[in-house]
Amino acid sequence: MSDDTNDDMFAPPVNRAMKVLDRSFFQRTVPTSAARIFSPKDISRVRNDLDRSRDSLKTRLDSVRPDPDSARASKGGKCLLLKPEVVHNDRNTWSSTLQELEQAGTVGVIPYELKLDYDYFTYSEITNAIIPPPEKKNDDEIPTGFTLAGHVAHLNLRERYLPYKHLIANVLADKNPTVRTVINKLDTVGTENAYRTFQYEVLHGPDDLNVEVHEQGCVFKFDFAKVYWNTRLHTEHERLCSLFREGDAICDVMAGVGPFAIPAGKKKCFVWANDLNPESYKYLSQNVAINKVDAYVRAFNTDGAAFIRSSAAELLGENRSIPIYPKTKFSRSAPKPPPPTPLRTLIQPRIFTHYIMNLPASALSFLPSFIGLYAHIPSHPTSSIRKLLAPYTDIQLPMIHVHCFSAKSKDEEEVKKSLCEEIGGLLECEMEDVGVEVWHVRDVAPKKTMFCVSFRLPEEVAFRGALD
């Protein structure tokens, strides 16, 4: 029996005229065979033997089932399902292992009717059974992917699947127990709103987009309808955060609700986190408190370009330190202990170690704000700022991590060259390929890719226009 035949046997029934999900329709009886195990003590041995001989049925179901004879089943009788090629009344289809078990009186080979229902079939199997397949080779496939933010599943359905949107949403929710609400995006992110939010419709469940997301050991709470969050960026969040070291100063220019800022705070970095969206700022502030990183993360709500310049100036003039104490256990009955001695004290740097600019649609346009960043700061002569940096100290100018979109290309060097030229034009300087890293974040469309370009702020840019 071919694999295709086996697949058909275990596929759900098809009804592509279905408009409202009828779960009871998805019933299927598969005629097969089973090895009746006469003694419960032999169950494990029989399973192992028939798994090794490849006689057992391999499905998502446990192959050990109650005996189809109710009297035997009531006494704990079990049988083991066999693959479709094994026919109960044709010994020629039995392996030598199965024959030996039968001859020894360990098992008997019997007919078995395996009943499958809606719960057995996957999301992909059900949707393929109720939605017509693509008519042309290049047509969109039936949607299988979605993003998950807490209890909310977020779809981005192509036009041809809109007539089936409620069917798709109901099946998706059924097959993903954590999903309570399914929404479909109605426009491109940022089309209606500079804050990267979008219009949506609820396809299943309550219109409740107040979610809780866990990432990098942190808790994020927010209203998904009012802020930007992309679950698919979790590896990028982790990647950049892995670059941060305890005591670093991080400037997160477009911080959102804190996917970079909060984990950085957990690593004891000094984080200045900003977002223009008042709702993002609200939830960022709440998440700082929830994750108990108040000592390390400060939230701001202002324009990103202005923040790049103001934060650099303010950090220069701020003297701040955080003592790190050992973890101690206190007892209510014990006398109050003396104040602990700090293990060490973290001194806030006066120069940011990293800038994060995660606004791929427009972050590059903020780069001119770095021109002359340290050239005209009141009360801080350029000469004194230079002495904070190498070669006078081991401190360097900040690393800038800017996210952007670019046309998809197989030639990575060509992409890097193009982005270096664009960034060089914005900063009005030559960008050397050697010092620039271009990281492929993800493909966002067939011809569109998101990148993160990382480079150290050139000295000639940072001090351009300085008089001393």
CORBEL-V440735 format. One record per residue. PHI is phi in radians with two decimals (* if undefined). PSI is psi in whole degrees, -180 to 180 (* if undefined). D_CENTER is the distance of its C-alpha to the mean C-alpha in Angstrom with 2 decimals. Layout:
BEGIN
<<PHI	PSI	D_CENTER> <PHI	PSI	D_CENTER>>
END
This chain:
BEGIN
<<*	130	40.42> <-1.30	161	37.76> <-1.08	-36	33.99> <-1.09	-40	33.96> <-1.13	-43	36.49> <-1.04	-44	34.49> <-1.05	-43	31.39> <-1.10	-38	33.62> <-1.06	-35	35.04> <-1.84	12	31.70> <-1.51	153	30.34> <-1.27	159	30.53> <-1.12	154	33.48> <-1.86	135	33.03> <-2.59	92	33.81> <-1.56	10	32.72> <-1.77	1	34.95> <-1.19	129	32.93> <-1.90	-32	32.13> <-2.08	133	31.28> <-1.07	120	29.28> <-1.98	97	31.91> <-1.15	-30	30.37> <-1.20	-18	33.86> <-1.16	-28	34.30> <-1.54	69	31.98> <-2.03	137	34.54> <-2.57	135	35.55> <-1.92	122	38.12> <-1.86	114	37.91> <-1.32	124	41.27> <-2.56	-164	40.92> <-2.21	163	42.66> <-2.53	153	42.13> <-1.67	110	43.70> <-1.31	122	45.37> <-1.67	116	45.29> <-1.31	-28	48.59> <-2.17	128	47.85> <-0.97	-30	44.70> <-1.20	-14	45.12> <-1.65	-1	44.53> <-1.01	-51	41.12> <-1.10	-43	39.09> <-1.14	-44	41.54> <-1.10	-43	41.68> <-1.02	-48	37.90> <-1.09	-44	37.74> <-1.10	-45	40.73> <-1.37	-23	39.55> <-1.18	-43	36.02> <-1.15	-37	37.69> <-1.45	-2	40.07> <1.09	34	37.25> <-1.60	-25	39.15> <-1.29	154	36.56> <-1.38	128	34.38> <-1.84	101	30.74> <-2.38	-176	28.60> <-1.26	-13	25.80> <-1.49	153	28.74> <-1.16	130	30.57> <-1.26	-19	33.63> <-1.51	121	35.88> <-2.23	160	37.12> <-1.06	146	39.98> <-1.04	137	43.27> <-1.13	-18	44.08> <-1.42	116	47.48> <-1.04	-36	47.12> <-1.13	-44	49.91> <-1.17	-42	48.28> <-1.07	-38	44.83> <-1.12	-22	46.39> <-1.74	14	47.58> <1.54	14	44.18> <-1.16	139	44.80> <-2.22	158	41.88> <-2.39	163	41.45> <-2.07	124	39.02> <-1.18	140	37.83> <-1.91	156	38.91> <-1.11	155	37.56> <-1.02	-26	39.17> <-1.19	-21	41.46> <-1.49	120	43.31> <-1.87	128	46.07> <-1.04	-33	47.72> <-1.86	21	51.26> <-2.31	95	51.08> <-1.10	-20	51.34> <-1.15	-19	50.94> <-1.62	-2	47.21> <-1.55	142	46.86> <-1.31	166	45.85> <-1.09	-34	48.33> <-1.11	-46	46.12> <-1.11	-41	46.13> <-1.09	-42	49.88> <-1.12	-42	50.57> <-1.11	-38	48.67> <-1.22	-43	50.59> <-1.16	-30	53.92> <-1.38	-6	53.39> <1.38	15	52.98> <-1.40	-38	49.46> <-2.35	162	47.93> <-2.18	144	49.18> <-1.72	122	47.53> <-2.27	159	47.27> <-1.26	151	45.90> <-2.56	134	42.71> <-1.83	109	41.10> <-1.52	119	37.34> <-1.73	123	36.19> <-1.94	146	32.68> <-2.36	-172	31.31> <-0.94	-38	28.37> <-1.12	-27	26.41> <-1.29	-37	26.64> <-1.39	148	25.23> <-1.46	168	21.58> <-0.96	-47	19.91> <-1.11	-41	20.57> <-1.15	-43	24.14> <-1.18	-47	25.00> <-1.14	-36	23.80> <-1.19	-23	25.64> <-1.46	-17	28.67> <-2.06	-9	28.89> <-2.01	130	27.75> <-1.01	142	30.02> <-1.22	163	28.71> <-0.99	139	28.48> <-1.38	-31	32.05> <-2.10	159	31.57> <-1.02	-38	29.84> <-1.62	3	27.75> <-1.16	155	26.84> <-1.10	139	23.25> <-1.29	162	22.15> <-1.03	130	21.49> <-1.11	126	17.96> <-2.03	-21	15.70> <-1.66	149	12.22> <-2.73	159	10.72> <-1.79	147	7.85> <-2.09	124	7.94> <-2.16	102	8.88> <1.09	-124	11.09> <-1.60	5	13.79> <-1.81	124	13.35> <-1.71	131	12.40> <-1.99	113	12.62> <-1.74	157	14.66> <-2.34	77	16.26> <-1.33	137	19.36> <-1.27	160	21.93> <-0.98	-39	25.48> <-1.18	-17	26.81> <-1.75	-1	24.58> <-1.06	-36	25.39> <-1.09	-19	28.42> <-1.90	14	26.24> <-1.06	-39	23.50> <-1.28	-36	24.62> <-1.05	-48	25.04> <-1.04	-46	21.53> <-1.12	-42	20.12> <-1.15	-43	22.40> <-1.15	-42	21.59> <-1.01	-45	17.82> <-1.15	-40	18.46> <-1.05	-40	20.98> <-1.59	-2	18.81> <-2.28	93	15.81> <-1.01	-25	17.61> <-1.39	-12	15.08> <-1.48	124	15.27> <-1.91	-30	18.26> <-2.25	134	17.92> <-2.09	128	17.14> <-2.15	158	17.56> <-2.13	131	18.29> <-1.26	135	18.12> <-1.76	-12	21.74> <-2.62	175	21.58> <-1.31	142	19.79> <-0.94	128	17.74> <1.52	-3	20.49> <-1.08	-43	23.33> <-1.66	-14	24.83> <-2.62	131	23.54> <-1.21	-11	23.22> <-1.53	10	20.55> <1.19	22	17.93> <-1.56	174	18.15> <-2.61	159	19.20> <-1.40	145	21.59> <-2.55	165	20.49> <-2.20	144	22.30> <-1.51	124	21.75> <-1.77	-23	22.16> <-2.72	139	21.94> <1.44	-174	22.38> <-1.30	153	23.19> <-1.43	69	22.49> <-2.23	104	20.67> <-1.89	19	17.58> <-1.42	106	17.92> <-2.02	164	14.69> <-2.24	122	13.63> <-2.10	141	10.14> <-1.98	128	10.01> <-2.67	135	8.34> <0.94	36	10.61> <1.29	14	13.35> <-2.05	157	13.56> <-1.91	132	13.95> <-2.16	123	13.28> <-2.03	135	15.56> <-2.96	166	16.19> <-1.62	110	17.51> <-1.06	-23	14.92> <-1.35	-18	18.06> <-1.96	-9	19.27> <-2.34	171	16.58> <-1.71	130	13.83> <-2.60	132	10.16> <-2.25	107	7.41> <-1.05	-30	3.92> <-1.19	-9	4.02> <-1.64	9	5.62> <-1.07	-36	4.28> <-1.22	-32	6.65> <-1.23	-39	9.04> <-1.01	-47	9.27> <-1.14	-40	10.14> <-1.07	-51	12.40> <-1.16	-41	14.41> <-1.10	-28	14.77> <-1.18	-17	16.15> <-1.43	-18	18.92> <-1.45	144	20.15> <-2.10	153	23.11> <-0.89	132	24.85> <1.55	-7	27.17> <-1.13	154	25.56> <-1.84	122	25.81> <-2.02	130	22.69> <-1.93	109	23.06> <-1.76	102	19.92> <-1.32	-36	21.53> <-2.16	73	18.92> <-1.37	-18	17.08> <1.04	-137	15.77> <-1.63	6	15.21> <1.89	26	14.68> <-1.14	-23	11.23> <-1.69	-42	13.51> <-1.16	-46	16.72> <-1.14	-50	16.24> <-1.05	-35	15.00> <-1.12	-40	17.77> <-1.09	-37	20.16> <-1.09	-29	19.39> <-1.51	9	20.52> <1.13	40	23.68> <-1.63	150	23.28> <-1.49	111	25.25> <-2.02	128	22.84> <-1.90	110	24.13> <-2.02	128	21.41> <-2.22	146	22.38> <-2.62	140	21.34> <-1.25	-29	23.81> <-1.28	118	22.48> <-1.01	-34	24.47> <-1.20	-41	21.93> <-1.08	-43	19.17> <-1.05	-42	21.88> <-1.07	-49	22.76> <-1.28	-31	19.38> <-1.05	-47	18.88> <-1.08	-42	22.28> <-1.13	-41	21.55> <-1.20	-32	18.42> <-1.04	-44	20.61> <-1.22	-44	23.09> <-1.01	-41	20.84> <-1.59	4	19.49> <0.99	47	23.05> <-2.04	26	22.59> <-0.97	-35	25.39> <-1.21	-20	27.46> <-1.97	-29	25.04> <-1.96	127	23.09> <-2.01	134	25.13> <-1.78	142	23.94> <-2.33	156	25.69> <-2.36	86	25.97> <-2.69	178	27.65> <-1.17	137	27.60> <-1.09	-42	25.50> <-1.09	-44	28.44> <-1.16	-36	30.77> <-1.16	-37	28.37> <-0.97	-44	28.16> <-1.39	-45	31.94> <-1.18	-39	32.62> <-1.16	-39	30.14> <-1.08	-42	31.61> <-1.20	-44	35.08> <-1.17	-39	34.39> <-1.10	-37	32.75> <-1.03	-38	35.88> <-1.66	3	38.12> <-1.82	127	36.25> <-1.81	116	37.26> <-2.55	140	34.82> <-2.49	154	34.27> <-2.27	116	32.50> <-1.31	140	34.27> <-1.85	117	32.24> <-1.77	154	34.01> <-1.19	151	33.95> <-1.34	126	32.39> <-2.24	153	35.36> <-1.79	132	36.12> <-1.88	142	38.59> <-2.00	134	41.13> <-1.15	-29	42.78> <-1.46	-21	46.05> <-1.40	152	46.18> <-1.11	154	47.74> <-1.10	124	45.54> <-1.29	161	44.57> <-1.20	158	45.31> <-0.99	134	42.58> <-1.24	157	40.38> <-1.56	131	40.58> <-1.05	141	37.42> <-1.21	-39	35.94> <-2.89	169	35.22> <-2.22	127	34.75> <-1.58	127	32.02> <-1.75	126	33.54> <-1.14	126	31.47> <-1.08	159	31.78> <-1.72	-6	33.66> <-2.19	132	31.64> <-1.09	140	27.88> <-1.43	-40	26.21> <-2.43	143	23.14> <-1.97	133	22.43> <-1.96	132	18.92> <-2.31	81	19.07> <-1.70	74	15.76> <-2.47	74	17.43> <-1.02	-28	17.39> <-1.23	-26	19.88> <-2.56	5	22.52> <-1.03	-34	21.76> <-1.03	-32	24.34> <-1.20	-13	26.99> <-1.53	-10	26.73> <-1.06	-35	27.80> <-1.00	-18	31.54> <-1.14	-18	31.17> <-1.46	-11	31.20> <-1.20	122	34.65> <1.21	27	37.20> <-0.95	-39	34.64> <-1.97	23	37.12> <-1.59	-32	40.32> <-2.40	58	41.60> <-1.72	118	40.36> <-0.95	139	43.21> <1.22	6	44.72> <-2.33	87	42.79> <-0.99	147	44.85> <-1.00	-37	43.02> <-1.08	-38	45.08> <-1.26	-33	43.83> <-1.19	-41	40.18> <-1.04	-34	40.78> <-1.30	-10	42.18> <-1.42	-12	38.89> <-1.96	169	37.39> <-1.03	141	38.17> <-1.58	4	40.83> <-1.31	-30	42.08> <-2.36	-178	39.08> <-1.63	10	36.05> <-1.49	139	33.82> <-2.01	167	32.51> <-1.11	159	31.45> <-1.13	151	27.78> <-1.46	136	24.99> <-1.94	127	23.41> <-2.04	104	19.83> <-2.01	128	19.78> <-1.60	145	17.17> <-2.74	166	18.84> <-1.80	150	19.06> <-2.65	159	21.56> <-1.09	140	23.07> <-1.18	136	21.66> <-2.62	145	24.07> <-1.41	-16	24.73> <-1.63	95	26.80> <-1.11	-37	24.59> <-1.16	-35	27.74> <-1.17	-41	28.67> <-1.08	-46	25.35> <-1.08	-45	25.81> <-1.06	-44	29.42> <-1.11	-44	28.72> <-1.21	-38	26.18> <-1.09	-41	28.58> <-1.12	-42	31.38> <-1.15	-44	29.56> <-1.17	-41	28.59> <-1.05	-38	32.11> <-1.14	-40	33.60> <-1.23	-34	31.77> <-1.61	-4	32.77> <1.00	47	36.18> <-2.70	163	36.17> <-1.40	126	35.77> <-1.73	120	32.37> <-1.37	130	32.87> <-0.99	-33	30.42> <-1.06	-39	30.82> <-1.61	10	29.21> <-2.03	131	26.24> <-1.92	129	22.90> <-1.96	114	20.92> <-1.84	126	17.37> <-1.32	113	15.72> <-1.49	-58	12.21> <-2.97	157	11.62> <-1.48	128	14.06> <-1.82	-15	14.04> <-2.80	166	17.29> <-0.93	-32	19.88> <-2.13	21	21.69> <-2.40	132	19.29> <-2.25	145	17.01> <-1.72	131	15.19> <-2.14	160	16.60> <-2.11	120	16.93> <-1.77	123	20.62> <-2.03	131	21.77> <-2.74	157	25.47> <-1.49	136	27.96> <-1.01	119	29.85> <-1.12	141	33.21> <-1.04	-40	36.20> <-1.13	-26	38.18> <-1.40	-47	35.57> <-1.07	-36	35.17> <-1.92	15	38.96> <-1.08	133	40.12> <1.55	0	43.10> <-1.20	143	43.96> <-1.69	-13	47.70> <-2.25	*	48.00>>
END
